[in-house]
Every structure is written in C-alpha cells, then in structure tokens.
Amino acid sequence: MTQETSYTVHCDLTFGDIYLQVLAWMAVIFVSLAAGLGLMGSSKPLFALVGVGLILVLSLPFLLFAFVTTLLNHIQLAPRKTD
C-alpha cells in the first residue's frame, strides 16, 4: 500500500517584488489623469472622461497579469517531512 504525501504551501512574496509594478501603474494613473485634466479645458470634455476611462480599463488587465504571475512565481509546494 502506498502512503499519501502531504504538501506544504509557502509563499515568499514581499512588497519589494511588486513595488515597481505598483509604481508603474500609479504613473499610468497620474498620466491619464493629467491628460484628462488637459482635455477638460477643450470644447468637448466628454473626450477627457472617455480617455481616462479607456486608459484605466486597458491598463488593468496588464496590471492583474503582472501581479498574478509574480505571485505564482513565489508560491512553492514542498512535500511535508514526516518523522
């Protein structure tokens, strides 16, 4: 009869691993808001709202992909040691 192996899950993700990703997305937010404020003074402020929304909606999947792949790279499964 075979003995079942149990596993432990260990995640060694630190804030330093995602720090640049957070800064990059904050830069995208600030640039889109600055562009939106710049377009607010134009004759069609609806373009400003659409532009900011479009930039945020299009950048969110890339942010989530970066976070998820970074997280998955830091998860380890190791067989539990039995005494």
C-alpha positions, 0 to 999 in steps of 0.5 A: 500500500502506498502512503499519501504525501502531504504538501506544504504551501509557502509563499515568499512574496514581499512588497519589494517584488511588486513595488515597481509594478505598483509604481508603474501603474500609479504613473499610468494613473497620474498620466491619464489623469493629467491628460484628462485634466488637459482635455477638460479645458477643450470644447468637448470634455466628454473626450477627457472622461472617455480617455481616462476611462479607456486608459484605466480599463486597458491598463488593468488587465496588464496590471492583474497579469503582472501581479498574478504571475509574480505571485505564482512565481513565489508560491512553492509546494514542498512535500511535508517531512514526516518523522 
